Amino acid sequence: MKNSVRIEREKIKLTQAEFAKEIEVSRQTIHAVETGKFNPSVLLALRIAYFFKVNVEDVFKLEDSDRGGFGK
């Protein structure tokens, strides 16, 4: 899954630590999400999108390999 968390965060000039504090997770969680090492829960993905005032689909996108056999 691709995401634009880093881009959205940098648009509003927040560090990973500042953003993590705002959404009540660790800085390490933000780093892992931004680098694609961790896919957030649905709840966390929604909280991230809500914080940025965008739809979750604007921040998180499925890659072709994530779609499985559907959507082709």
PyMOL commands that set and color helices and strands:
alter all, ss='L'
color gray80, all
select helices_A, chain A and resi 5-11+16-23+27-34+42-52+56-59+64-66
alter helices_A, ss='H'
color red, helices_A
select strands_A, chain A and resi 2-3+60-61
alter strands_A, ss='S'
color yellow, strands_A
deselect
rebuild
show_as cartoon
